[in-house]
Amino acid sequence: MTATLTEIREAILPPSGDVLLRFLRDAYYGQQGEDTAGAYPEETALKARELGLIGQGDKRHTLTNQGYIVGNVAKEYCNWVDHGRTMPTPRPPTSMFEGKDVLDLGCSFGRWLWEFQRSANSVVGLELQPEYVELGSALARCEGIEPPVIHNSGVENLNKFIEPNSIDFVFSRLVFNHVDIQATLPKVADVMRKGGILWVQVETFPSAFRRIFEGELRFRSRVLGAFALLNSLGVTIANRQMTLPVKGRMHASHRVAYPTLGWWRRSLRKLGVENFKVEANANGNAAFSARKIS
Ligand SMILES: C[S@@+](CC[C@H](N)C(=O)[O-])C[C@H]1O[C@@H](n2cnc3c(N)ncnc32)[C@H](O)[C@@H]1O
């Protein structure tokens, strides 16, 4: 039986929620098996099974589809806790968001909003995956934090939730490669106040090659890798991004693209977002900032 999200939310709260989250994190990493089963109290696995997050019989150490989604959040949350509850580098300096109105695009369960809201004037997020939004409010409670407002929507619809000229700092980390970039960028520029800053972390063109030549050898991974390379070329050269209808565990379509940093600079300049500055760039993973001038 699969539990409702409300039941899962209750199960991850203190006092025993922490153990369940760590159990799910390990299961996500494929570290649950006969060898590690003893690492957790027996009732933790029972609880995970009762909630429909791990399977039965042969699949008793494997996450179900629902378990995979919850496991993803558990992994990110536990890693954040273990990392001292701070964002790893590259990260924007506090001066970019202190006292500002902040928007996080693709904010997952909202942990960066938790950090921003300590010093920002206001924070708001957009996230596609409804489970992340739901679980985020329970995890905020675990942290004793007021849950920030997170709209459950694709960033492509951000204009439906955020007023034009209302945001000083737009943040987006490891999201833009997966969205309809051309539909979203003008909307980002619209919601920014003049003088506002955009800070984005993305994978760049070298990642497209890595997807094909590194990692899993499975046929499906290779095909998706080839698609990503074509799409990255299409966006960089001709501003054309394709969408592949693929039924995955979470999203029903696949439009991944890794345009070059030069493409990002040119595209933002056309929207009046200039002063493009590469904040970090290594191994096909870059962070950049830019300011809305007009
Ligand atoms: C790699 S995770 C990064 C999450 C978070 N920004 C972080 O730094 O940990 C990508 C996130 O983007 C979300 N996402 C993917 N496509 C999206 C879209 N079109 N609109 C909004 N969120 C999206 C995913 O559900 C996921 O939470």
The ligand as an SDF file (V2000), in Angstrom:
LIG
                    3D

 27 29  0  0  0  0  0  0  0  0999 V2000
   19.0210   19.1790   -9.6350 C   0  0  0  0  0  0  0  0  0  0  0  0
   17.6040   19.7080   -8.7580 S   0  0  0  0  0  0  0  0  0  0  0  0
   18.2020   21.2000   -8.0130 C   0  0  0  0  0  0  0  0  0  0  0  0
   17.3590   21.6180   -6.8610 C   0  0  0  0  0  0  0  0  0  0  0  0
   17.8270   22.8530   -6.1250 C   0  0  0  0  0  0  0  0  0  0  0  0
   17.8040   24.0180   -6.9770 N   0  0  0  0  0  0  0  0  0  0  0  0
   19.1880   22.6420   -5.5410 C   0  0  0  0  0  0  0  0  0  0  0  0
   20.0560   23.4920   -5.7300 O   0  0  0  0  0  0  0  0  0  0  0  0
   19.4040   21.6430   -4.8540 O   0  0  0  0  0  0  0  0  0  0  0  0
   16.5340   20.2950  -10.0440 C   0  0  0  0  0  0  0  0  0  0  0  0
   15.2300   20.8050   -9.4790 C   0  0  0  0  0  0  0  0  0  0  0  0
   14.5140   21.4890  -10.5050 O   0  0  0  0  0  0  0  0  0  0  0  0
   13.1670   21.0650  -10.4970 C   0  0  0  0  0  0  0  0  0  0  0  0
   12.6390   21.2970  -11.8560 N   0  0  0  0  0  0  0  0  0  0  0  0
   12.9290   20.6310  -12.9920 C   0  0  0  0  0  0  0  0  0  0  0  0
   12.2690   21.1680  -14.0360 N   0  0  0  0  0  0  0  0  0  0  0  0
   11.5530   22.2060  -13.5320 C   0  0  0  0  0  0  0  0  0  0  0  0
   10.6600   23.1550  -14.1050 C   0  0  0  0  0  0  0  0  0  0  0  0
   10.3830   23.1470  -15.4140 N   0  0  0  0  0  0  0  0  0  0  0  0
   10.0970   24.0710  -13.3100 N   0  0  0  0  0  0  0  0  0  0  0  0
   10.3800   24.0870  -11.9630 C   0  0  0  0  0  0  0  0  0  0  0  0
   11.2160   23.2140  -11.3660 N   0  0  0  0  0  0  0  0  0  0  0  0
   11.7900   22.2910  -12.1420 C   0  0  0  0  0  0  0  0  0  0  0  0
   13.2490   19.6020  -10.0990 C   0  0  0  0  0  0  0  0  0  0  0  0
   12.0220   19.0850   -9.6570 O   0  0  0  0  0  0  0  0  0  0  0  0
   14.3120   19.6930   -9.0040 C   0  0  0  0  0  0  0  0  0  0  0  0
   13.7790   20.0600   -7.7690 O   0  0  0  0  0  0  0  0  0  0  0  0
  1  2  1  0
  2  3  1  0
  2 10  1  0
  3  4  1  0
  4  5  1  0
  5  6  1  0
  5  7  1  0
  7  8  2  0
  7  9  1  0
 10 11  1  0
 11 12  1  0
 11 26  1  0
 12 13  1  0
 13 14  1  0
 13 24  1  0
 14 15  1  0
 14 23  1  0
 15 16  2  0
 16 17  1  0
 17 18  1  0
 17 23  2  0
 18 19  1  0
 18 20  2  0
 20 21  1  0
 21 22  2  0
 22 23  1  0
 24 25  1  0
 24 26  1  0
 26 27  1  0
M  CHG  2   2   1   9  -1
M  END
$$$$
